[in-house]
Amino acid sequence: MKEKLGIIGSRSMIGLQVTEQLSKDHQASLIRADIKGDTQIDITSRQSVANFFGKNGDKFDWVILFAAYTDVDGAEIQRNNKQGLCWQINVEGTANIARACKKYTKKLIFFSTDFVFDGTAGPYSEDDEVGPDLTLVSWYGATKIEAEKTIAGILEENEYLVIRITYP
């Protein structure tokens, strides 16, 4: 049976690598979407997300969300600014995708980061709590923590998977 996947952020560094590998696998059918490209989506726009899912939702069962604001230094300049691009993409954009997954009964794979940890303990496992000292977590990491919490507040435990990676 062919896996049907919606790849959001397909032109990102990790998204490109994953879609390239999945394209070689004849067991996967891919819908590639990004802010630029043939299939466009702006995750910060509820309307754009609704249009994407409305038009393509029957073509995939799982969404893999690679789209993110990943400039750690640029994020730090935006610290505590919920109107900033980092928060808007990483938290609000993720919420838009999670809500659409719920509405269209799609499962979500969310790519997060080890920046959700404060760096005082480690190495970390998937069972470790984020932080724990959130004052030591970068703004980028803080937005990814909020994104993870947002997903958990919208989707049921069996409807999503969070994958935390280290420097891709």
C-alpha positions in Angstrom: 0.0 0.0 0.0 1.3 3.4 -1.0 1.8 5.9 1.8 0.2 9.3 1.0 2.1 12.2 2.5 1.7 15.9 2.5 5.1 17.5 2.9 4.8 21.1 4.1 8.1 23.0 4.0 9.3 20.7 1.2 12.0 23.2 0.1 13.5 23.5 3.6 16.9 22.0 4.2 15.5 18.9 5.9 12.4 18.8 3.7 14.4 18.7 0.5 16.5 15.7 1.8 13.4 13.8 3.0 11.4 14.4 -0.1 14.3 13.3 -2.2 14.6 10.1 -0.3 10.8 9.5 -0.3 10.7 10.2 -4.0 13.0 7.2 -4.6 10.6 5.0 -2.6 7.9 3.9 -4.9 5.8 3.1 -1.8 5.1 6.8 -1.1 2.9 9.4 -2.9 3.9 12.9 -2.1 2.2 16.3 -2.2 5.1 18.8 -1.8 4.1 22.3 -0.5 6.0 25.3 0.4 5.6 29.1 0.6 7.2 29.2 -2.9 6.8 26.5 -5.5 4.2 24.7 -7.6 2.0 23.9 -4.6 2.0 26.9 -2.3 1.1 27.3 1.4 1.7 30.0 3.9 1.3 28.3 7.2 0.8 31.7 9.0 -2.4 32.3 7.0 -5.4 30.3 8.0 -6.9 30.9 4.6 -3.8 29.6 2.8 -3.9 26.5 5.0 -7.6 26.0 4.5 -7.1 26.3 0.7 -4.3 23.8 0.7 -6.2 21.2 2.7 -9.4 21.8 0.8 -7.7 21.3 -2.5 -5.2 18.6 -1.6 -6.6 16.9 1.5 -7.8 13.8 -0.3 -4.3 13.2 -1.6 -2.6 12.5 1.7 -3.2 10.8 5.1 -0.2 12.2 6.9 1.3 15.7 7.1 5.0 16.1 7.7 5.6 19.7 8.9 9.1 20.9 8.1 8.2 24.6 7.7 9.7 26.6 10.5 11.6 29.8 11.3 15.1 28.3 12.1 17.4 31.4 12.2 18.3 31.0 15.9 20.2 34.3 16.1 17.4 36.1 14.2 14.9 34.6 16.6 16.8 35.9 19.6 16.4 39.4 18.4 12.6 38.8 18.4 12.6 37.4 22.0 9.1 37.7 23.6 7.6 39.2 20.5 4.6 37.2 19.6 4.1 39.4 16.5 7.5 38.5 15.3 8.1 36.1 12.4 9.6 33.4 14.5 6.5 33.2 16.8 4.1 33.6 13.9 5.7 30.7 11.9 6.7 28.3 14.6 3.7 28.7 16.9 0.8 30.2 15.0 1.6 28.5 11.8 1.9 25.1 13.5 -1.4 25.7 15.2 -3.0 26.4 11.8 -1.6 23.1 10.5 -2.7 21.2 13.6 -6.2 22.6 13.4 -6.5 21.6 9.7 -5.2 18.1 10.5 -7.9 17.8 13.1 -10.6 19.1 10.7 -9.5 16.9 7.8 -8.6 13.9 10.0 -4.9 13.8 9.0 -2.1 12.7 11.2 0.8 15.1 11.8 4.6 14.5 12.0 6.1 17.6 13.5 9.8 18.3 13.4 11.1 20.1 16.5 14.6 20.6 17.9 16.8 19.8 20.8 16.9 23.6 21.4 13.8 22.9 23.6 16.3 21.9 26.4 18.3 24.3 28.5 21.6 22.5 27.9 22.4 22.0 31.6 21.9 18.2 31.6 22.0 16.0 28.5 22.4 14.1 26.5 18.6 14.1 26.4 16.1 11.4 25.6 12.6 11.5 24.2 11.3 11.1 27.8 13.1 14.2 29.2 11.0 17.3 30.0 11.7 20.5 28.0 13.8 23.2 29.7 13.7 22.8 32.6 15.1 26.3 33.1 13.2 28.2 30.4 15.3 31.3 31.0 18.2 29.4 29.5 16.2 28.3 26.4 16.7 30.4 23.3 13.6 32.1 21.8 13.8 29.7 18.9 13.6 26.8 21.4 10.8 28.5 23.3 8.7 28.8 20.2 9.2 25.2 19.4 8.2 24.3 23.0 5.0 26.3 22.5 4.4 24.6 19.1 4.7 21.2 20.7 2.2 22.2 23.5 -0.1 23.7 20.9 -0.2 20.5 18.9 -0.8 18.4 22.1 -3.7 20.8 22.9 -5.4 20.3 19.5 -4.7 16.7 18.5 -5.1 13.5 20.4 -2.0 11.6 21.4 -2.4 9.0 18.6 -2.9 11.8 15.9 0.7 13.2 16.0 4.3 12.5 16.4 7.0 15.0 17.5 10.5 14.4 16.3 13.3 16.4 17.9 16.4 16.6 15.9 19.9 18.0 16.5 21.7 20.1 14.0 20.6 18.6 10.7 
